[in-house]
């Protein structure tokens, strides 16, 4: 599972370390004084990517909650199938906003509350059995959010008929329905709170903090973009693959293990991060980090750093697209293919986490444990 509370304490990289990391990989360092329209970039990202992403996700969270209420009122096989489809849509829409874990989302602890995986099935079942639980505690994180619903809707039986029994004639059916509703209510409430902040006061705060220092919007966004990219690399792919366990694989630790849409979610997640990088939305190709690097004339091994980053996004996407769902089966049956995808993501991590911040004079201030 991933959570900021079990990671090492936040570290601050000094300028010498940033310079040497930059020098090692071939990027020309810059103080970030390029004359680039950072407010324009933040305006594009907030107006055309962040707010629309939260609008879509919040609407799907509301729809999920309503579908759960309808299912709980009179469970049947049709309602179950519809609820499962609504859940998948909600999980898909989450990928577009996972990166923005600052400001309102940080206040709500949105990322860890909604997507700490794998789900702790033992804790979930114990909560259902006892009917007593507190979903506001840190210890409850692996027993709530989208991963918990993933288990409750797809993992409590071998097929939908068996799952339906858990919500109808099973002795704990009432408790299970109540737990499903409680988890969903938290998702809806937190999604609504974050969206309301972005639709009212927060955009002005976000756009005004247009520097590159620690605490600026550009600094926070750069850090969260990288941290969220490492969620894909480490938690969606690397840990299940056994990268951090000397080759011992853990296929059940993939995201969305029970609904079997893990690879689909990773591809959506990767595309969402690329869209942020490029400032690309349904409204068109607006100002993004690609434009920032181009104006800074950021170089990588004798060429454009932006060109290298875009090429590596394409490579990582291609390697992931060569796989198929269920990803858990690919972990054990196509290890070489999954490892190729991980390697492509690892190479992009260096470009995004070392070369890009160095070129723009931005410090990476979050800590991780894999050494990149």
N, C-alpha and C positions, 0 to 999 in steps of 0.2 A: 504494500500500500504506500501511497505517497502522501506526505503531510508536512507542512512547514514546521510543525511542532516537534518532529522527530529528526529533522535535519540538523546539521551542525549550526552553531550560532552564525549569524550574518557576519560576513567578513567584508572589509573594505580593502580594495586593491590600491596600493600606492602607485604614484605615477611611474616610478622606475620599473615596477613589475609590468605595468601596462605597456611601457615602451619596449621592454625586452621581449614580451610575448609577441608584440607587433613585429619587432625586428626578426624574431625567429621564423615567422611565417611569411615574411616578405612584404608587409604592408607599410606604406609610408605614414608615420603618425602625423596627426594634425591636431591643433587646438580647437577645432570645430568652428573657427571664425571664418565661415565661407560666404556670409551674406545670404545664406539659404533662408527661405521663408518658412521657418519652423512653425509659426502660427498658422500659416496656410496649410501645412501638412497636418497639424493637429485638428484644424477645422474640418478638413476633408475626412480624416479618420473618424472623428466624433460624429459628424453629420451623416456621412454616407456608409460607414461600416459599423461603428460601435452601437449607436442608437438603433439603427434598423435591426442589427443582430439581436439586441436585447428585446426589441418589440416582438420579433419572431419567436424567440425562445420563451418569453413570458406568455405569449398567446398559447404556445404549445403546452406549457406547464399548466395553464388554466384548463385547457382542453383535457389534459391527462387527469387532472383532479376531478373534473366533471365526469369523465369516463369511469373513473374508479368509483365515484358515488353511485352512478347508474348500475355498474356491475355489482357493487355491494348490496344494493337494494333488492336485486333479483338476479343472481348469477345464472348465466346459461352459456352454452358453448359459443354462441354468436357474439355475445357481449365480451366474452373473454378474448376472442380473436380480434375484435375491434379495439379492445383495450391494449392488447399487445402491439397492434399496429400504431396506435397513438403513442405508446411508450417509445417505440423505435424512432418515430418522428421527433419526439422530444429529445432523445439522446443525440440524434443527428444534429438537431438545431443547437444543442449545447456546445458542440465543437466550435462553432463560429464565435462564441463569446468566452471560451475558456481562458484565453490569453489575458483578458482585461481584469486581472486580479489585483486591482489597486482602487483607491477612492471608494466609491460605494460598495464595490464587490469585496474589498478588503474589510470594510466595516461588517459585512455579513458573513465573512469567512466563506465566500461563495464556492470557490473551487474545491476546498477540502470538504465542505459540507455536502456538496452535490456530487462529487466524483472521487471519493476515496475508494480505491479498489485494490485488490479483490474484496468482495463483500465477506464479512465474517459470518458465515452461515451458522456456526454454533451459537454466536451471540444473538443473531436474528431469531433462531428457533427458540432459544431460551426466553427471549423477550415475548415471543408469541405464547409460549407455554405458560409463563407466569402472568402475563398480562400487565406486568409492572416494569416500567423502563423510563429513563429520562433521555430523550434524544437531544438535549441541549448540552450534554457533557462531551468533553473531548474523547472519552473512551467509547462513545457511541458512534463516532465517525464511520467506522467500517460496517455499521449496522443501519445506515441511513443513506439517503440520497438515491441517485439513479442506479448504482450497483445493487442496492438492497431490493429495489423494485425489479431489477433484472432477474434476481433470484426468485422473488416471490411470484412473478408472473410466468417464468420459464423453467425454473429449477426445482419445483416442488413435486414434480411428477414426470413420468417418462413420455407422456404426450398430453394434449389438451384435455382429454377426458379424465385422465388421472389428476391433472392439476385442478380441474373443476371440482373434483371431490373434496379437495382441501378447503374449498370455499362454500361447500354446501352441506354434505353429510358428515364430514370429519368432526371429531369432538372439539377441535380447536378452531373451527371455521369462523366463529364470531370474533375470536381474538385475532385471527389472521387478517380478517377484513378490517378490523379496527387498526391494526398495525400498518397495513397498506395505506389506509387513509391518513394516518398520522404522518407517515413519511412523505406522502404526496403533499400534504398541507404545508410542510416546511419548505419544500421545493417551490411551491407556488408563492408563498409569502416572501421568501428571500428574492426570488426572481422579480416579483412585483416591487419590492422595496428598492432594488437596484435600478430597475427601469424608471421608477418615479424620480429618483435622484438625477438620472441622466436626462430626463425630460424637463427638469426644472432648473436647479441651481448649479449642478456640477459642470456642465460644459463650459461655462464662463471661467470657472476655476481651472479647468483642464487646459483650456486654450491660453489663458494668461500666463501659466507657468511654462514659458516656451524656451527656457534656458537649457543647458546641458548638464547642470550640476546635479548632485545627488538630491533627490526630492523634486526635481523638475519633472514635468510631464514627459518630456523626451527621454529623460533618464529612467523614469519608472517604466515607460512603455518598452524601452530597449531591454531592461532587465526582465520584465514579465514575458516579452516575446521569447527571450532566450530560455527562461525557466520553463515556459510552457512547451517550447520545442523539445526540451529535455524530458518532458513528460512523455512525449511520443517515443523518443529514442530509448530512454531508460525503462519506463514503466509499462508502456504499451508493447514494446518489442524486446528490449534488452534483458530485463529480469525474467520474463517467461522463457526466453531463449537460453538462459543460464550464463549470461555474460558476467554476472557478479557472483556466480556460485560454482566456478570452476567447471562449467559445462553441464552441471546438473540442471535439467530443464524443469520449468514449472508452468506447463501449459494452462493450468486452471487459473493462473494469475493474470491472464490477458483481460483487457477491458471488455465488458459485455460478454463474458464467457457463456452465460446461459442462453442468451438470445442469439448468439452466434453471428453477430455483426461487427466483430472486433476490427477486422481489416477495413471494412467500409468506414467505420468511425475514424480510424487512423488516417485514411486518405482524405476524409473531410477535414480533419484536424490540420493535416499538413497543408492543404489548400487554403484553409482559413489563415494560417500564419503567413503563407506566401502572399495572400491578398493584402494583409496588413503591411507587409514589407513593401509591396508595390503600390499601396494606396488604391487598390483596384476594387471596385464595387459595381453594383448594377447601374450606377450613374456614369460609369466610365473609369478611365485610368487617371486618377488624381494624384496629387503629390504624396509621395511615400519615401521610405528610406532609400529606395533605388535612386530617386532624383537627388536626394541629399548626398549620397556617395558620389554620384556623377558630378555634381557641382563642386564637391570637395576634391575632385580628381583623384579619388582613392585608388591606389594601385595594388595589384596582387601578382607577384611573380612576373613583372614586366607587362601586365595587361590590366584591364579594368577589374576592380574588385566587384563591382555590380554585375558584370558579365559572368564572373566566376560563381557568384552566389546564385544567380538565375540558372546557370547551367547545373549547379548542384541540386537545386530544387527539382529540376527536370529529371536528373538521375535518380534521386531518392523516390520521386513519384513513380518512375518507370520500374524500379526495383520492387516497390510495394504492389504495383499493379500486376506484377508477374506472379504474385501470390493469390490465394483465394480463401474465402471463408468456408468453414470455421478456421480462424487463425490458429486455434489450439492444435488442430490436426497438422497444420503446416509446421508448427514448432517441432513436432516429433517426426513428421514424415517428409519434410522438405527443409531440413535444417540449413543446408547450404544456401537455399534461396532466401530464407529469413535472415541468415547471417549477412548476405549481400545487401539486403535492405538496411540492416543495422549499420553496416560499414558506411553506406552512403549517407545515412543520417549523422553518423559520427563525424564524417568529413565536413558536413554542413555546420555542425556545431562549432567547429574551429573557426570557420568563416564568420559566422554570426556572433559568436561569443568573444572572440579574440580580435579578429581583423576589423570587423565593422565598428565596434566601440572604440578601438584604438584610433581608427581613421577619423572618427567624429569627436574625439575627446570626451568620451562618456565612460564612466566607471561601472563595471559589473560588481554589484554589491551583495548578491545572494550567494549562499554557499551550496555546494553539492558534495557528493562522496565518491564520484566515479573518476575524477581526475581528467575528465574529458578525453 
